[in-house]
Amino acid sequence: MSRRNQVLRNSHSEFERPGFVFRKEIASRGANLMLHCDDVPLPALAKRYGTPLYVYSATAVRQRLKAFEDAFRDVAHTICYSVKANSNLSILRLLAKSGCGFDVVSEGELERVRAAAPQTVSKIVFSGVGKSSGEINAALKAGILIFNVESESELSRLAECTEKLRKTARVALRVNPDVAADTHPYIATGLHKHKFGVPIASALALYARAAQAKYLKVAGVSVHIGSQITDVAPFEEAMIRLADLVRALRTQGQAIEYVDVGGGLGIDYRQARNDFAEYVGNYARAVTGPMRGLGIHLLLEPGRSILGPAGVLLTAVLYKKQNDGKRFVIVDAAMNDLIRPALYHAYHEIVAVVQTRNLSSQETVDVVGPVCESGDFFARDRELPEMEEGDLLAILDTGAYGMVLSSNYNSRPRAAEVLVSGKSVKVIRRREKVRDLYVAEL
Ligand SMILES: *Cc1c(COP(=O)(O)O)cnc(C)c1O
């Protein structure tokens, strides 16, 4: 049994976390505890907007971003939120209002940022191992801050594009520091066997080449060692290697102004943490320590750590069934809405939204969706309060890498998304209609 469900059973108040809290609904006379997003009870959202529904707390997003800003306040830095974690325009707007720049990995993400917050273009970093000429040209014309270049071939391509457009590009090389981080193999990126970056040993020669290109301005070094890393030691290790590289480059006469730390700070999917500020503080110390005295401007690219715990996927129980003693709760969300369990064997905490029935009557169930794949599950052998058809469940910590990885598999229209701020609720993406599924087809 998970620790959080234990906590829930013993004391609801201990569940409290920014953005999502169990409390009594004032309007209802009963003593039911209901999960709220900010000041809004989730059952009201389900009733009004239907399920499955992604629900985000603006308060949680702001608080988490502020924790980051506070942790790095003593050093020159820009937070370039990683758009791929959650790219909804309203989320980007919210972050831009709080001062964020952005890390993009495609022309699509670049255009999302330009649509949501055109004034932040000068704070965009462009990452990615396979930027096409079209994408490079779009970013050059837009006037972004810096390109994180990942190979010699890409460097040549970028140089060509800048010459054609006669536009100068600031460049950093994304180096592969060859540090191991304990995370899922699909989201580890910092070892030489991964496709990302250039080996740190060949970086000096490449920088020398870059410096010769007429329209390239060497300005930084960058790194991203992977995602969902909860131990700060590998970040520190990578920064030690990067600091050495900065010194070596400066000896060669290269003007290195920026160090891009990448993203990757993990979250605790098993248990809500109330010590986020302390955790980010440790991360900040690990990252800034090796850079001390270098007069560097840090670029930070957090994604998951800002958005992950700020969202839940709200879903309703369609059916219950039992096959030879194995119990299933079939819900109306599926792997097309949230693929993390199927793709990464990710664990997500799941809670009953309304805590009515005797909480001692728990049962062990698989929570599964309607899609025709055995991989379509959200939890296996999970102990949950006994559910009935129509009951609501919240799949927690789905604000990052949830909606962005959704698809229309099984011709299922995508879920709606709402952003809650205090008492106010805004639909930030309408539910897809069946017709949306085939409008682009012949
Ligand atoms: C994915 C990615 C990020 C964000 O990672 P999180 O784990 O969400 O913080 C940052 N930078 C780059 C280059 C990435 O590919």
The ligand as an SDF file (V2000), in Angstrom:
LIG
                    3D

 15 15  0  0  0  0  0  0  0  0999 V2000
   13.0600   17.5190  -21.5260 C   0  0  0  0  0  0  0  0  0  0  0  0
   14.0710   18.5790  -21.4160 C   0  0  0  0  0  0  0  0  0  0  0  0
   14.0250   19.4750  -20.3470 C   0  0  0  0  0  0  0  0  0  0  0  0
   13.0060   19.3880  -19.2220 C   0  0  0  0  0  0  0  0  0  0  0  0
   13.1520   18.2560  -18.4580 O   0  0  0  0  0  0  0  0  0  0  0  0
   12.3110   18.0750  -17.1060 P   0  0  0  0  0  0  0  0  0  0  0  0
   12.6930   16.7270  -16.6520 O   0  0  0  0  0  0  0  0  0  0  0  0
   10.8850   18.1760  -17.4760 O   0  0  0  0  0  0  0  0  0  0  0  0
   12.7300   19.1480  -16.1760 O   0  0  0  0  0  0  0  0  0  0  0  0
   14.9720   20.4910  -20.3010 C   0  0  0  0  0  0  0  0  0  0  0  0
   15.9150   20.6060  -21.2760 N   0  0  0  0  0  0  0  0  0  0  0  0
   15.9890   19.7600  -22.3210 C   0  0  0  0  0  0  0  0  0  0  0  0
   17.0460   19.9420  -23.3280 C   0  0  0  0  0  0  0  0  0  0  0  0
   15.0700   18.7090  -22.4230 C   0  0  0  0  0  0  0  0  0  0  0  0
   15.1680   17.8610  -23.4490 O   0  0  0  0  0  0  0  0  0  0  0  0
  1  2  1  0
  2  3  1  0
  2 14  2  0
  3  4  1  0
  3 10  2  0
  4  5  1  0
  5  6  1  0
  6  7  2  0
  6  8  1  0
  6  9  1  0
 10 11  1  0
 11 12  2  0
 12 13  1  0
 12 14  1  0
 14 15  1  0
M  END
$$$$
